[in-house]
Amino acid sequence: MNGLRRVIPLVAVSSLLLSGCGIAIPADPHGTLDRVRGGELRVGVSHQPPWTETYDDREPSGDEVELVEQFAAALDADVEWAEGGESALVRALERGELDVVIGGIADDTPWAERAAATRAYAESIDDRGERTKHVMLVRMGENRFLVELERFLDREGRG
């Protein structure tokens, strides 16, 4: 108990110091939200109808594509699309070449150790009656950007 009495004042002082430093919590170590706002949202998209459909001769379409376009509009950002397979897109996300990856990604994604997933915002049922919850992926550690995306999904009734 005596140790706890020493820790509580330290926590309180630390909180006050951090709040005075202008540190935004949650933070984006790579500044994703600040760069995207009023700029460009770089989105990786894999072919996974009806969530996402990719084409050789035009921009992608689908439910998630429309949702990401609305998110970009809310940030006054233009969307730059990069099409490919999930593994290549996740590698690009890790290198900071993309901000978001979409493509009907399930919440039990094998990419969870390499990318941060939003909360599940949609659910589908396959032909066998199995439910899948869907997420979007963002760069690991870009928590302020992730929170902004999840707030958007909540406002859209998707969270």
C-alpha positions as CSV (number, residue, x, y, z in Angstrom):
1,M,0.0,0.0,0.0
2,N,2.9,2.4,0.8
3,G,4.3,1.9,-2.7
4,L,0.9,2.7,-4.2
5,R,0.9,6.0,-2.3
6,R,4.1,6.9,-4.0
7,V,3.0,5.9,-7.5
8,I,-0.3,7.9,-7.5
9,P,1.3,11.3,-7.2
10,L,3.9,10.4,-9.9
11,V,1.1,9.4,-12.3
12,A,-0.7,12.6,-11.6
13,V,2.4,14.8,-12.1
14,S,3.3,12.9,-15.3
15,S,-0.2,13.4,-16.7
16,L,0.0,17.1,-16.0
17,L,3.4,17.4,-17.7
18,L,2.3,15.5,-20.7
19,S,-0.9,17.6,-21.1
20,G,1.2,20.8,-21.1
21,C,3.6,19.5,-23.8
22,G,0.9,19.5,-26.5
23,I,1.3,15.8,-27.1
24,A,-1.7,14.4,-28.9
25,I,-2.9,11.1,-27.5
26,P,-3.4,8.9,-29.3
27,A,-0.5,9.7,-31.5
28,D,0.6,9.0,-35.1
29,P,4.4,8.5,-35.0
30,H,4.5,8.9,-38.8
31,G,1.9,11.7,-38.9
32,T,-0.6,9.9,-41.1
33,L,-3.8,11.9,-40.1
34,D,-2.1,15.2,-40.4
35,R,-0.7,14.3,-43.8
36,V,-4.0,12.9,-45.1
37,R,-6.2,15.8,-43.9
38,G,-6.4,18.2,-46.8
39,G,-4.0,16.0,-48.8
40,E,-4.1,12.5,-50.1
41,L,-5.4,9.2,-48.7
42,R,-3.4,6.3,-50.2
43,V,-5.6,3.2,-50.2
44,G,-4.6,-0.4,-51.1
45,V,-7.5,-2.4,-52.5
46,S,-7.7,-6.1,-53.3
47,H,-10.4,-7.7,-55.5
48,Q,-13.1,-9.1,-53.2
49,P,-16.7,-8.5,-54.5
50,P,-19.0,-7.1,-53.4
51,W,-16.7,-5.3,-50.9
52,T,-14.2,-4.3,-53.5
53,E,-14.0,-4.8,-57.3
54,T,-10.9,-3.9,-59.3
55,Y,-10.7,-3.2,-63.0
56,D,-7.9,-2.7,-65.5
57,D,-9.5,0.3,-67.1
58,R,-11.1,2.3,-64.3
59,E,-11.0,3.0,-60.6
60,P,-12.2,0.3,-58.1
61,S,-15.8,0.1,-56.9
62,G,-17.8,-1.7,-54.2
63,D,-19.2,-1.1,-50.7
64,E,-15.8,-0.5,-49.0
65,V,-14.6,1.7,-51.9
66,E,-17.6,4.0,-51.4
67,L,-17.0,4.0,-47.6
68,V,-13.3,5.0,-48.0
69,E,-14.2,7.7,-50.5
70,Q,-16.7,9.2,-47.9
71,F,-14.0,9.0,-45.3
72,A,-11.5,10.8,-47.6
73,A,-14.2,13.5,-48.3
74,A,-14.7,14.0,-44.5
75,L,-10.9,14.7,-44.3
76,D,-10.9,16.9,-47.4
77,A,-8.5,14.4,-49.0
78,D,-8.2,12.9,-52.5
79,V,-8.0,9.1,-52.8
80,E,-5.0,7.4,-54.6
81,W,-5.8,3.8,-55.3
82,A,-3.2,0.9,-55.4
83,E,-4.6,-2.4,-56.5
84,G,-3.0,-5.8,-55.6
85,G,-3.0,-8.9,-53.5
86,E,-3.3,-8.6,-49.7
87,S,0.3,-9.6,-49.0
88,A,1.8,-7.0,-51.3
89,L,-0.6,-4.4,-50.0
90,V,0.2,-5.1,-46.3
91,R,4.0,-4.9,-47.2
92,A,3.3,-1.5,-48.7
93,L,1.3,-0.5,-45.6
94,E,4.2,-1.5,-43.4
95,R,6.6,0.6,-45.5
96,G,4.3,3.6,-45.2
97,E,3.4,3.6,-48.9
98,L,-0.3,3.1,-48.1
99,D,-2.6,4.5,-45.3
100,V,-5.5,2.0,-45.5
101,V,-6.0,-1.5,-47.0
102,I,-9.4,-2.8,-47.9
103,G,-10.8,-5.9,-49.6
104,G,-13.4,-7.7,-47.5
105,I,-10.8,-8.4,-44.8
106,A,-12.1,-10.6,-42.0
107,D,-11.5,-9.7,-38.4
108,D,-9.6,-12.9,-37.9
109,T,-7.1,-11.7,-40.5
110,P,-3.7,-13.3,-40.6
111,W,-2.2,-9.8,-41.0
112,A,-3.1,-8.8,-37.4
113,E,0.6,-8.9,-36.4
114,R,1.7,-6.7,-39.2
115,A,-1.2,-4.2,-39.5
116,A,-3.7,-2.6,-37.1
117,A,-7.3,-3.5,-37.8
118,T,-10.3,-1.3,-37.2
119,R,-13.1,-2.7,-35.0
120,A,-15.5,-4.8,-37.1
121,Y,-17.8,-2.5,-38.9
122,A,-19.8,-4.9,-41.1
123,E,-20.8,-8.5,-41.1
124,S,-21.6,-10.9,-43.9
125,I,-23.0,-14.4,-44.0
126,D,-21.7,-16.9,-46.6
127,D,-23.6,-19.7,-48.4
128,R,-23.0,-22.1,-45.5
129,G,-24.5,-19.6,-43.0
130,E,-21.1,-18.7,-41.5
131,R,-20.7,-15.1,-40.3
132,T,-17.7,-13.0,-41.0
133,K,-17.0,-9.6,-39.4
134,H,-15.1,-7.2,-41.6
135,V,-12.3,-4.7,-40.8
136,M,-10.0,-2.3,-42.6
137,L,-6.2,-2.3,-42.0
138,V,-4.0,0.7,-41.2
139,R,-0.3,1.1,-40.5
140,M,0.7,-0.3,-37.1
141,G,1.2,2.5,-34.5
142,E,-0.8,5.1,-36.4
143,N,-3.4,5.2,-33.6
144,R,-4.7,8.7,-34.1
145,F,-5.5,7.9,-37.7
146,L,-7.1,4.6,-36.7
147,V,-9.3,6.4,-34.1
148,E,-10.4,8.9,-36.7
149,L,-11.3,6.1,-39.1
150,E,-13.2,4.3,-36.4
151,R,-15.1,7.5,-35.4
152,F,-16.1,7.9,-39.0
153,L,-17.3,4.3,-39.2
154,D,-19.3,4.9,-36.0
155,R,-20.9,8.1,-37.4
156,E,-21.8,6.1,-40.5
157,G,-23.5,3.5,-38.3
158,R,-20.8,1.0,-39.1
159,G,-19.0,0.7,-35.8
